[in-house]
Amino acid sequence: MSGNPKILITGGFGNLGSWLCEYYNQKGYDITILSNRVREIGDTNYTVVQADISNRTELTTKLSGSFDYCIHTASYNEHFHDDYAEKALLINSLGTRNLIEIIKHSGIKRFIYFSTFHVYGNCSSYINELNPPSPMNDYATTHLFAEYYLKQFCNTTEFPGVICRLTNSYGAPKAVDNGKWYLVLNDLVKSAYEKGVIEILSNGKASRDFVWMGDVCQVTEKLLSKNAGCEIFNISSGQNYKVKELANIVRKVYEKRYQNEIDISVNQNDLNEYQDVIVDNAKLLNHIEHKFSNKLEDEIVNIFSLLENRGG
């Protein structure tokens, strides 16, 4: 058996999970992926456990052994599905409870739960961890329920959990079939590549914090090494862009790469005025030392390359 640290990464074939698996593989960790789907993983030495976290019996049967760490990214956010509300509650909330219940005696030193900054809702233009939750949709509500389950176990069994409320993470998908092409940067690049126009579904005025997934991976490793109790941390970069500004960066990369001009179209019927929101990361940076990067142009190039190379 390997003497390397053992880490369980749930949702390891997902958008963020695949970045985490690659990162921790390069760091020499012994990785187990928990996923409800299986993907070809090449020459890597991952152990894959295929199970539905909302099915406690199946999870108990299949998930055995001990782990030093767990990073829990598995969630369901396909809000466009008809049965979304029910599945989100079962997977995001109850699934998190099932996972904690099963691994709480497995030697876990640290458990990182990836929640979302959407639990804050539209409560303020400035958000820190003291803002009261005010979720506006099922995705946010079910993640907040999961946070409460984690806090429940932290309070009653001293389970070593940490909650990370992530803003808008970006980075080229590790596979073209990752299913997250609706995420804003992926969508803008895909629109440019496939349609020859950058289509924005809104008026482009919404401002968001964008954090590179490489930074997210580094932050998780630093959090694993420090005891924080059952604390909540915002993971944000402090770098805000309006969607139209992001589209302009995509246009710049596109025109340089393909030597061809491209237009940006916005939804003229969207008359909303969007509030600029700052998601404060001071609490995180008081706990760990980290400097956030800006890899937007690099990742746009990588997304174009992925689209060019798909299928062959």
N, C-alpha and C positions, 0 to 999 in steps of 0.2 A: 504493500500500500504506500501511496505517496505521503511524504512528510510535509507536503505543502498545505497551507491553510485551505480548509474546505468551505466553499461558498455555494449557497443555493440561490439561484437567480430565477425568480418566477417571471413568466412572460418573456423568456429568453430569446424567443424568435421574433419578438415584437420590435417596434421602432426603436425605443430606448434600450430594451433588453438586449438586442443584438449588439449594440454599441458596448454595453456593459460586459457582455460575454467576451467580446474581442479584447477589450481593455484588460480584464482580469486574467484572461488566457496569456496575454503578453507579460503580465506580472507574475506568472507562475502559479496561480491559484488552481486548486482542484475544483473544477466547476461542475455542478449539477444543474441542469435546466429543468424546470417544471413548466410544462406547457400543455394546452389541450390540443395542440397540433404538432406534427412532426415535419421537419424540413431537412433536406440534404445538408450536411454540415461539413463535408469535405474531410480533411485530414486532422481536424481538431480532436482533442481527447475528451470532449464533453461527455458526461453521463446524462442521458435524457430520460426523464420520467414523464410519460404522457398521462395526464389525469385532468379531470374537471374539478377545479377547487370548490365549486358549489356543491359537489357530491362528497360529503364527508366520509362515507363508507369507502368509496373508491380511493379517495386521497389517503385514508388511513392504511389501506391495503398496499398501495403502491409506493408511498413515500416513507422510506425507512432509513435507518442509519443516523449518523450524527453530523452536525454542521457547526463550523465556527461562526459563520456569518450567513445572513440572509438579506438579499435586496429584493423587495416585493414590488414588481412593476406590473404584474398581470392585472388587467382591468378590461372592462367592456365599455367602449365609448362610441359604438356605431349607432348614434342617436337617430339615424334615418331608418332604422329597422322598426317594423310595426310593434314588436314585442319588447322594445328597448327597455321600458321602465321596469318590467319584471326581471329581465335578464341582468340589468345593471344592479338591481338590489341583490339578486342571488349571487352574482359573481363578485362585484366590487365590495359589498358589505359582508354578507354571510360568508363568502369565500375567504375573505381576509380573516374572519373569526375562526373558520375551520383550520386554516393554515397555522395560525398562532396556537390553537389548541393542540394540534398534532406535533408541532416542533418545539413546544415550550420546554420539554425535558430532554432535548437532544444535544445539550451542551452549547447552545447559542450564546455567543458573547455580545453580539449586536445585531439588531433587526432594523433595517431601514425601510420605511413604508413611503412609497411615492404617492402622495396625494396631489392636489392641484390648487393653484391660487384662486381658482373659480369658486372655492368654498366661501370666499369673502363676498361674492356677488358684486353689486354696484354700490357698495356702501361708502366709498370715499375715493378721492383722487390721489390720496396718499395712503398706502397700505403697509402696516407692519404687523407683527404677530399678535399685537394687542387688539387689533380690530376684531370685533365680534363677527363670527360667521353669519352669512346671510345668503345662502345658496339660491340660485335662480333657476336651476334645472336639475334633472335627475342625475346627470353626471356628477355635479357638485354635491348634491345631497347624499348620494350613495358613498362618495368618498369621505364625506364628513362622518357618516355613520361608521365607516371603517376606522376612522381616526378614534371615534369613541370606543369602539371595541378594543383597539390597541391600548388606549389609556386605561380601560377597564382591567386588562391583564397586567399592565404596568403597575397599577395601584394595588392589585390583589395578590399578585405572584411575583412582583419585582421583575417582570419580563423586561429585557433590555431594549426597549423600542425607541426609535427616533422617527419623527414625522417630517417629511420634506414636502413643502408646498411649492411645486414647480411651476414656473411661468411657461413661456412658449419655447420649448427646446427645438433646435434645428440641427440638421446634419443629413448628409446623403444616406438614404436607406441602404442597408447592407444587402438587400435583395429587391429586385424590381417588383416582386409579387408581395411586398410587405403589407399592402392594403391601406397604407396611410397617405395616399396621394391627395387626399382632401386637406391635409395640413397646409397652411398658407404658403410657405416657401416652396414646398414640393409642387403644389398646385400651380403656382405662378410659372415655375420653370417648365413643368409639363405642358402647360398651355402654350408657352412660347415655342417649345420644341414641336409639338404636334399640330398646332393651329396656325403658327406664324403670327400670332397676336397674343399679347398678355392680357387676359381677361380678368378683371376684378369684379367679384360678384356684388360687392358693396360700392359705396362712393369713394372708398379708399382713404377716408379720413380717420379711421380708427387707429389709435396708437397702442403698440404692444411692446412689452419687454421681450427680447429674444436672447436666449442663452444657448451657447454651443454645447452639443452633447459630449464633446470631449472634455469640456469643463465640468459638466455634470458627473462624468465618470471619475474625474480627479477629486471632486468634492466628496463623493461617496467614500472613496478610499480614506480620505482624511477623517471623515466622520466615523468610520469603522474603528479608527485607531484611538478615539477619544470617548470617554464616558460622558454622556450628556444627560443622563436620566431620560425621562420620556418628554423630551423637548420638541418644540415645533420650530422649524427653520424655513424661511422663504429661500428658495434657490432662484435667484434672478441675477442678471448681469449688470443691471443699471443702464442698459443700452436700449433706448426706446426708438422705434421706427413706426411711422404711419405706413399703412399697407401700400399707399401710392409711392412712398419713398422706397420701400422694399422692391416694388415693381420697377422702379427706375434703376436700381442696382442690377436686377435681373436683365433689364434691357441693355445696360452697359456691357455686361458679360456676354450676352447673346451677340451683340453687334460686333464685339471684338473677336469672338470665337468664329462666327459664321460670315463675317464681312458683309453683313446685310442689315438694313434698318428694319425696325419692328415698332409697331404701334402699341399703345396701352389703351384699353377700353375700360371704362368704369360704368357702374350701374347708375344711370342718370335718374332713375326712379327712386333711388335711396336718398331721402331728404333728411336723414338723421344727422344730428350733430353729436359727435362722440367725445366723451370726456377723456382727457389725457390722464393716465393712471401710472403712478410711480409705485413699484413694489420694492420696498426697502429690504436690503440684504445685510444691514449692519449687524444684526444679531448673529448671523452666520459667520461674518468676518471677524467678529469678536471671539468666536469659538475656535475657528481654524484660520490659518493664513492661506489666502488664495488671491490671485489676480486673474480676473476674467479676460478672455480673449475675444477678438472679433474675427470670426472666420467665415463671414457671410459670403464673400466673393469666392473663397476657396470651395465652400460647400456647394455653391451654385454651379461651379465648374464640375464638381464631382457628380452632381445630379444630372447635368447634361451628359457626362460620360456614361453614367449608368443607363440612361435612356438610349444612347447611341449603341451600347454594347448588348442590350437585352436580346435574348434569343440566339446569341451566337458569339 
